[in-house]
Amino acid sequence: MAQADLTDLTQPNPVVADEHQLQRALGPVSLVMLGIGSIIGAGIFVIAGTAAAEHAGPAVLISFIIAGLGCLFAGLCYAEFASMIPESGSAYTYAYATMGRFMAWFIGWNMVLEYLVSGSTVAVGWSGYFVSFLQEFGYVIPPAFTNAPVAGSGLHALHLTGAFLNLPAVLLIVFLTAFLVVGVSESARFNALMVMIKTGVVILVIIFGLPYVHLLNLHPFLPPNQGTFGKFGITGVLAASGLIFFAYIGFEAVSVAAQEAKNPRRDIPIGILGSLAICTLLYVGMAIVLLGVADWRTLDVPNPVSFALAKIERLQWLIMPINIGAMVGLASVVFVGLYGQSRIFYAMARDGFLPTMFAAVHDRFRTPHRGTIITGFFAALLAAVLPLDILAELVSVGTLLAFIAVCVGIMILRITTPRAKRSFRTPWVWFVAPAGIVFCAMMMLSLFFASPDTTNRLVIWTFVGLIIYFAYGIWHAAPSKWKVANEE
């Protein structure tokens, strides 16, 4: 009887077949740490306060649940894909295997938003915390070296600020890029240290903050809509879910590490679902404390967690650990963003979409050093000179598109290759995958309605990607990696 398999999906492009393979050095604990390192960051330390104050009020807790469900459904689909195709590239590779060359490029191009652009954006956020931290000790960096030379809330409002560059953000990216070039084992240990620090801070906030939660601060739980989409009410909860989704971005970075996992078919699903479960529990606890100890109307500040706890005299000692945890948390998100982007470029270069230099592996460190350095250069450039607020919402949109593609792709594989080897099978796939599509599409549409400029930015980004695809990718990449082998 004929049986379909996917073994050929892991075969590299012949043009780079002679390159060294990446080092398989990551076990399940390292992969869970990698996921947590990418998830816990700007979302919980910054965006949660803005989402509550500007969109949902205390009902932002519902927004966390909506975003978490969307990620859970997509994460289950990711886990099955990872158990079938243990190859770098995450959603890009999965789209290539199921929907062909064009969709693979489209998803891969949007994943640049998720990793490179979001890493640059978070680096700017880290810079703000770092500058404030130094000021506590009397060290002041001139504003000309802590701000972007261009600013503006939209493309139509761009203007010069008089600053030179955001130097702390640039130095952070250069430092983390150097770590990534040196080796995946060293990078994993460094990331694990950052994860333990920021996770410890989150746990401290939950334990010591819960006794000071007042239910009156959660009233009204669902503030009435103010006549505009996304300004409180049900639409505010939906708009907030799109922003809160940024807090969950990162769990699928685990699947990017498939070619560096010791046992990818077993460990990648553990890393994805384990990091998502741990972070969801921490998020809910942190959000309850944040909303319960302060008036949600006051939380639209750069440091909502330390701002809220500063109002409680007995918790003043937590302010410094919170700020340190926020800096470490943001740095680890930048770290995983740079890691993920370099590995996606590595996968795309192996397939012919990008020049082969992105797939070159260092003889000693066994990392894609050239792609990592190029990724770091462009991330530093963005963080140094651009007003990244106009791209922040695009990060969520690009990731949501990738999640939708994965949910669609897993249904395609269940039909086209029902007997292919699956170390992990998505439970109730014909409910989970469509539910993932619905939840992700709902959050994406809420972002479009709440901020119409996001649509224009996505169109421009897509247009640039199409130019690159038709100028280079279409001439060098195979039409598809999809090939079904038949066995008696």
C-alpha positions in Angstrom: 0.0 0.0 0.0 1.3 3.5 -0.8 2.5 5.5 2.1 3.5 9.2 2.0 6.5 10.5 3.8 8.2 13.9 4.2 11.8 12.8 4.4 12.8 14.8 1.4 11.7 18.1 3.0 14.8 18.2 5.1 17.2 18.0 2.1 19.1 21.3 1.5 19.4 23.1 -1.8 22.2 21.5 -3.8 24.0 24.9 -4.1 24.8 24.9 -0.4 24.8 21.2 0.3 28.5 21.2 0.9 28.2 23.7 3.8 28.7 22.6 7.4 25.5 21.7 9.2 24.4 23.6 12.3 25.4 22.1 15.7 22.8 20.1 17.5 23.3 21.3 21.0 19.8 22.2 22.4 17.8 19.9 24.6 14.2 20.4 25.8 15.1 22.6 28.8 17.1 24.9 26.5 14.3 25.1 24.0 11.7 25.9 26.7 14.1 28.6 27.9 14.5 29.9 24.4 10.7 30.2 24.1 10.3 31.9 27.5 13.2 34.2 26.6 11.4 35.4 23.5 7.9 35.6 25.1 8.4 37.5 28.4 9.5 41.0 27.5 7.9 44.2 26.3 4.5 42.6 26.2 4.1 42.2 30.0 6.5 45.0 31.1 5.2 47.7 28.8 2.2 46.9 26.5 -0.1 45.5 29.1 -0.5 48.9 30.8 -1.1 50.7 27.5 -3.7 48.1 26.4 -5.6 48.5 29.7 -5.4 52.3 29.8 -6.2 53.0 26.1 -8.4 50.1 25.0 -9.9 47.6 27.5 -9.6 48.7 31.1 -9.6 45.7 33.6 -11.2 43.6 30.8 -7.7 43.4 29.3 -7.7 40.1 31.3 -10.1 38.8 28.6 -7.7 40.2 25.9 -5.0 38.1 27.4 -7.2 35.0 27.2 -8.2 35.7 23.6 -4.6 36.2 22.6 -3.5 33.1 24.6 -6.1 30.9 23.0 -5.1 32.0 19.5 -1.5 31.2 20.4 -2.5 27.8 21.9 -4.4 26.7 18.8 -1.5 27.9 16.5 1.1 26.4 18.9 -0.5 22.9 18.6 -0.3 23.1 14.8 3.3 24.3 15.1 4.1 21.4 17.3 2.8 18.8 14.8 4.7 20.5 11.9 7.9 20.6 14.0 7.6 16.8 14.7 7.3 16.1 11.0 9.8 18.6 9.5 12.7 19.1 11.9 14.2 21.9 9.8 15.1 25.5 10.5 12.7 28.2 9.2 9.5 27.8 11.3 6.4 28.9 9.5 8.4 29.7 6.3 9.5 26.1 6.0 6.0 24.8 6.7 4.5 27.0 4.1 7.1 25.9 1.6 6.2 22.3 2.3 2.5 22.7 1.9 1.7 25.8 -0.2 4.6 26.2 -2.5 7.3 28.8 -3.4 5.3 32.0 -3.5 3.5 31.5 -0.1 6.8 30.5 1.4 8.4 33.8 0.4 5.3 35.7 1.5 5.4 34.2 5.0 9.2 34.4 5.3 9.1 38.1 4.3 6.4 38.8 7.0 8.5 36.9 9.6 11.2 39.5 9.1 8.7 41.8 10.9 8.3 39.3 13.7 12.0 38.9 14.4 14.3 41.6 12.9 11.9 44.6 13.2 10.5 43.5 16.6 14.0 43.0 17.9 14.9 46.5 16.9 11.7 47.9 18.4 12.3 46.2 21.7 15.9 47.4 21.7 14.6 50.9 21.6 12.4 50.1 24.6 15.4 48.6 26.4 17.3 51.8 25.7 14.7 53.8 27.6 14.9 51.6 30.7 18.7 51.6 30.5 18.9 55.4 30.4 16.5 55.7 33.3 18.5 53.1 35.3 21.7 55.0 34.8 20.0 58.2 35.9 19.3 56.6 39.2 23.0 56.5 39.8 23.7 60.0 38.5 24.8 59.1 35.0 23.2 61.0 32.2 23.6 60.2 28.5 22.9 63.2 26.3 19.5 63.0 24.5 21.2 63.3 21.1 22.6 59.8 21.7 19.5 58.2 23.2 16.9 59.1 20.6 16.3 58.4 16.9 17.1 61.3 14.5 13.7 60.8 12.9 10.3 60.7 14.7 6.6 60.8 13.9 3.5 58.8 14.7 2.9 57.9 11.0 4.5 58.1 7.6 2.8 61.5 7.0 4.2 63.0 10.1 7.9 62.1 9.9 10.3 64.9 11.1 13.9 65.3 12.2 14.5 65.5 16.0 18.0 66.8 16.0 19.4 63.6 17.6 22.2 61.6 16.1 21.3 58.0 17.0 20.0 55.8 19.7 23.4 54.6 20.9 22.4 52.3 23.8 20.1 50.3 21.4 22.9 49.9 18.9 25.4 48.8 21.5 22.9 46.2 22.8 22.4 44.7 19.4 26.1 44.6 18.6 26.8 42.8 21.9 24.1 40.2 21.4 25.1 39.7 17.8 28.7 38.8 18.9 27.3 36.3 21.4 25.2 34.6 18.6 28.3 34.4 16.3 30.4 32.7 19.0 28.1 29.6 19.2 24.7 28.2 20.0 25.7 26.5 23.2 27.2 29.7 24.7 24.1 31.7 23.4 21.7 29.2 25.1 23.5 29.5 28.4 23.4 33.3 28.2 19.7 33.2 27.3 19.0 30.8 30.2 20.6 33.2 32.6 18.5 36.1 31.4 15.3 34.0 31.5 15.9 33.0 35.1 16.5 36.6 36.2 13.3 38.0 34.5 11.1 35.1 35.4 12.3 35.4 39.0 11.3 39.1 39.0 7.8 38.3 37.6 7.3 35.6 40.3 8.4 38.1 43.0 5.9 40.7 41.7 3.1 38.1 41.8 3.9 36.7 45.2 4.4 40.1 47.0 1.8 42.0 45.0 -1.2 39.8 45.3 -1.9 40.7 49.0 -2.3 44.4 47.9 -4.8 43.7 45.1 -8.1 45.7 45.6 -11.2 44.6 43.7 -12.4 48.2 43.5 -9.5 48.8 41.0 -11.1 46.3 38.7 -14.4 48.4 38.5 -15.9 48.9 36.0 -14.5 45.6 34.6 -15.7 46.5 31.1 -15.7 50.3 30.6 -18.4 51.4 28.1 -17.4 52.1 24.5 -16.6 55.8 23.8 -18.1 55.8 20.3 -14.9 54.7 18.5 -13.7 51.2 17.5 -11.1 50.0 20.0 -11.9 52.6 22.7 -13.3 50.3 25.5 -16.3 48.1 25.3 -16.2 44.8 23.3 -14.3 46.4 20.4 -11.7 47.7 23.0 -11.2 44.1 24.2 -10.6 43.0 20.7 -8.2 45.8 19.9 -6.4 45.2 23.1 -6.1 41.5 22.2 -4.2 42.5 19.0 -1.7 44.5 21.1 -1.5 41.9 23.9 -0.7 39.3 21.2 2.7 41.0 21.0 3.2 39.7 24.5 2.9 36.1 23.3 5.1 36.4 20.2 8.1 34.2 20.5 6.9 30.7 21.4 7.3 29.5 17.8 10.9 30.8 17.8 11.5 27.4 19.3 10.7 25.8 15.9 13.3 28.0 14.2 15.9 26.1 16.2 14.9 22.7 14.8 18.3 22.0 13.2 20.1 22.8 16.4 17.9 20.6 18.6 19.3 17.3 19.8 16.0 15.4 19.2 13.8 17.8 17.2 10.8 15.5 16.7 10.4 15.1 20.4 11.9 18.3 21.9 10.5 21.0 19.6 6.9 20.3 20.6 7.9 20.3 24.3 9.7 23.6 23.9 6.7 25.2 22.1 3.9 24.1 24.4 6.0 24.2 27.6 7.1 27.8 27.1 3.6 28.9 26.1 2.0 27.2 29.2 4.5 28.7 31.6 4.3 32.2 30.2 0.5 32.2 30.1 0.3 31.4 33.9 2.9 34.1 34.6 1.0 36.6 32.4 -2.3 36.1 34.1 -0.8 36.4 37.6 1.1 39.5 36.6 -1.9 41.2 34.9 -4.1 40.6 38.0 -1.4 42.3 40.2 -0.9 45.2 37.8 -4.6 46.0 37.5 -5.4 45.3 41.1 -2.8 47.5 42.8 -3.3 50.7 40.7 -6.0 52.6 38.8 -5.9 51.2 35.3 -6.5 54.7 33.8 -3.0 55.7 35.0 -1.1 52.8 33.4 -0.3 54.3 30.0 3.4 54.8 31.0 6.7 53.3 29.8 7.1 51.3 33.0 3.6 50.3 34.2 4.8 47.5 36.6 7.2 49.6 38.6 4.9 52.6 38.4 2.0 50.6 39.9 4.0 49.0 42.7 5.8 52.3 43.6 2.4 53.4 45.1 2.8 50.8 47.8 5.3 51.9 50.4 6.0 48.4 51.6 7.0 47.2 48.1 9.4 50.1 47.3 12.3 47.5 47.5 10.8 45.8 44.5 11.3 48.8 42.1 15.0 48.2 41.4 14.6 44.4 40.8 11.6 45.2 38.5 13.6 47.6 36.4 16.5 45.2 36.2 14.1 42.4 35.3 12.5 44.6 32.6 15.9 45.4 31.1 17.0 41.8 31.1 13.6 40.7 29.8 13.7 43.2 26.9 17.3 42.2 26.1 16.5 38.5 25.9 13.6 39.3 23.5 16.1 41.2 21.3 18.5 38.3 21.6 16.0 35.7 20.4 14.7 38.0 17.7 18.3 38.2 16.2 18.7 34.5 16.6 15.4 33.6 14.9 15.9 36.0 12.0 19.4 34.7 11.2 18.1 31.1 11.2 15.1 32.1 8.9 17.6 33.7 6.5 19.7 30.6 6.8 16.8 28.4 5.7 15.7 30.7 2.9 19.2 30.8 1.6 19.5 27.0 1.6 16.3 27.0 -0.5 17.6 29.6 -3.0 15.4 32.6 -2.0 18.4 34.5 -0.7 22.2 34.6 -1.7 24.1 31.6 -0.4 26.2 33.8 2.0 23.2 33.7 4.4 23.6 29.9 4.6 27.4 29.9 5.2 28.3 28.2 8.5 31.5 29.1 10.4 34.1 26.3 10.5 34.8 26.7 14.2 31.6 28.1 15.8 29.2 26.2 13.5 26.8 29.2 13.3 25.5 31.1 10.3 27.9 33.9 11.1 27.5 36.0 8.0 23.7 36.0 8.1 23.9 36.7 11.9 26.2 39.7 11.3 24.0 41.1 8.5 20.9 40.6 10.6 22.6 42.5 13.5 23.7 45.3 11.2 20.2 46.0 9.8 18.6 45.6 13.3 21.1 48.1 14.7 20.4 50.5 11.8 16.7 50.4 12.4 17.1 50.9 16.1 19.5 53.7 15.6 17.6 56.0 13.2 14.0 55.0 12.6 10.8 55.8 14.4 9.9 52.2 15.1 6.5 53.0 16.5 5.1 53.1 12.9 6.2 49.5 12.5 5.3 48.1 15.9 1.7 47.0 14.9 3.1 45.5 11.7 5.1 43.1 13.9 1.8 41.6 15.2 0.2 41.6 11.8 3.2 39.7 10.2 3.2 37.1 13.0 -0.6 36.6 12.8 -0.3 36.0 9.0 2.4 33.3 9.8 0.2 31.7 12.4 -2.8 31.5 10.0 -0.5 29.9 7.3 0.6 27.2 9.8 -3.0 26.4 10.7 -4.0 26.1 7.1 -0.9 24.1 6.2 -1.6 21.5 8.9 -5.0 20.8 7.5 -3.5 20.5 4.0 -1.1 17.9 5.3 -3.8 15.9 7.1 -5.5 15.5 3.7 -2.5 15.1 1.4 -0.3 12.9 3.7 -2.5 11.4 6.3 -0.1 8.5 7.0 3.1 10.6 7.2 5.1 10.0 10.4 4.0 12.4 13.2 5.7 12.2 16.6 3.1 14.8 17.8 -0.4 15.0 16.5 -2.6 18.1 17.0 -5.6 17.0 19.0 -9.0 17.7 17.5 -7.2 19.2 14.5 -10.5 20.0 12.6 -11.5 22.2 15.5 -8.1 23.5 16.6 -6.8 24.6 13.2 -9.9 26.5 12.1 -10.2 28.0 15.6 -6.6 29.2 15.3 -7.4 30.8 12.0 -10.5 32.5 13.4 -8.8 33.9 16.5 -5.7 35.1 14.6 -7.8 36.7 11.8 -10.0 38.4 14.5 -7.0 39.9 16.2 -5.5 41.0 12.8 -8.7 42.7 11.7 -9.0 44.5 15.1 -5.5 46.0 14.5 -6.6 47.2 11.0 -9.8 48.8 12.4 -8.1 50.3 15.4 -5.2 51.7 13.3 -6.0 52.1 9.6 -2.4 53.2 8.9 -1.4 49.6 9.6 -3.0 48.5 6.3 -1.0 51.1 4.4 2.2 50.0 6.0 1.5 46.3 5.3 0.8 47.1 1.6 4.2 49.0 1.4 6.0 46.1 3.2 4.4 43.5 0.9 5.3 45.5 -2.2 9.0 45.7 -1.2 9.0 42.0 -0.6 7.4 41.3 -4.0 10.2 43.3 -5.7 12.9 41.2 -4.0 11.0 37.9 -4.8 10.6 38.6 -8.5 14.1 40.1 -8.9 15.9 37.3 -7.2 13.9 34.5 -5.4 11.8 33.3 -8.3 14.9 32.7 -10.4 16.9 30.7 -7.8 14.4 28.8 -5.6 12.8 25.5 -6.6 9.0 25.7 -7.3 8.4 23.7 -4.2 10.0 21.4 -1.6 6.9 19.3 -1.7 7.5 15.8 -3.0 5.6 12.7 -2.0 7.4 9.4 -2.1 5.5 6.2 -2.6 6.4 2.9 -0.9 4.8 -0.5 -1.3 
